[in-house]
């Protein structure tokens, strides 16, 4: 949570590149997700466990946790908050307790998907006629011929 608060205070002009060189677990998943450009090894994935709050809710509402916090473990409360923040990027209820591999992260648009990007560029890119105009720049328009000089 501390790292998240520090990253949220950075300048808007600062681009954060997060590079996961191994699989990520729990809170490190959130830090990785905060990057504008996310990289991850081909054989790595992410994993986050369910918060042990004595209920079946994987992502409880934070306000409700504050009311009942006296009987809960503080570490579990913070972990539940982390899961709530991860839920902004991924559906936590579906993926909690399961490893999430690179192909699924690509489907959610969380990492670069070169093949999908190429497909979209070819599907929505300029048509060849448009491409010729773009490549050739603006065409010259011939000037109007000047009137012939009057004969004397």
N, C-alpha and C positions, 0 to 999 in steps of 0.2 A: 504494500500500500504506500510506503514511503517513496519507493522508486517511481510509482505511478504519479504521485503528487509532484515530484520533481520534474518528471517528463512533461506533465501538463502545464508547468510554469515556463517552459522554454519559449523562445521567440517563435512566432508563427513562420518566420523565414527559415528556421532550422528544420531540415529534413532528417528524420531518424531512420536509419537502416538497421534492422535487427537481423542478425545472422545466427541461426541455430545450428551449431556444429554437432549436436547430438539431440536425442529426443528430449522433449520438454514435459515437465510435470507441474501440476497445480499452479502456484503463483507465478512461476516463470512463464507459463503460457500467456498470462495477461500482459506481462512486460513485452513479450515477443509480439503480441497482437497490437500493441500501441505504436509500432513502427509504421511509417508510411510505405516503406519498401521492406518486405519480409523475405528472407532467404532461409532455406532449410535444406539439410542434406537429403539426398534422394531416399536413403534408407531410414530416415528419422521420422518421427511422428510426435503427436502430443497426447497427453493423458491427464485427466483430472478426476479426483475421487469425489464421491458424494460427501457432503458435510454431515457429520454425525451430530444431529440436533435432536434426535429422539422422535423425529417425525418423518413422514414419507416424502416431504417436499425437498427436492434437490436444490431449488433456488427459492428460499423463503423471502418474503418481503422484509426488507431491512428495518422498517419501522416496527414491525411486529417483533423482531428480534430484540430491539432495544427495550421493549416492555418486559420481556421474559429473560433478560440477560443475567439476572442474578442466579438463576439455576443452570445456566449453560456455561460450557467451557469457553473462555475468551478466544482461544485459538480457533475453535470451531466457528465462532461468530465471525471472525475475520475471514476464515476460509469461505464461509457462506457469502460474504460480501464480495470476495474475489470471484466466486462462481456467478454472482449476479452481474458483475462487470464483464465477465467472459461471455455471458448470455447476450450481450450487445453484438457480439461477432458471430457466435455459434449457438445453436439450440442446445443448451446445456442438458436439459432433461433427456434428450435423445442420446447424448454422447457420454454422459457421466459414467465412469467405471469401464469405459471401452476405449481401446487405443484408436486414435484417429490418424490415419496414414495420409501421405502426401496427395494421392489422387483425390481424396475427399476435400482436402484443404484447397486444392485447385478448383474444384467444383464450386466452392463457396467464394472464390475469388480472393482468398487470403494470401496466396503466393502466385507468382507469375505463371501463366499458362501459355507458353510460347505457341503451342499448336492451336489453341483457341484464339489467341490474338491474331495469328496469321489467317485463320479462317474468317474471323470478323473483318479483318482488313480487306481481304479479297471480296467478301460478300458486300460490304458497305463502302468499299473504296471507290475511287473515281472510275467511271467507265472509260474505255479506250478513247472515245471522242473527247471526254472531259480531260483525260490525261494528256492528249495532244495539245489542247488549249493551255493546260497548266505548264506543260514542258516547254512549249514554244513561247510562252509569255503572251503579251498582247500583240495582236496582228496590226501591221501598219495599214493605215487607211491612206490610199493615194490622195494626194492633194488635188484640188480642182485645177484643171488646166487654166492657165492665165489666158485672158482674151488675146487673140492675135493682134499684133500691132496694126494699127490702121494704116492703110496704104495711102500715100499721097499722090 
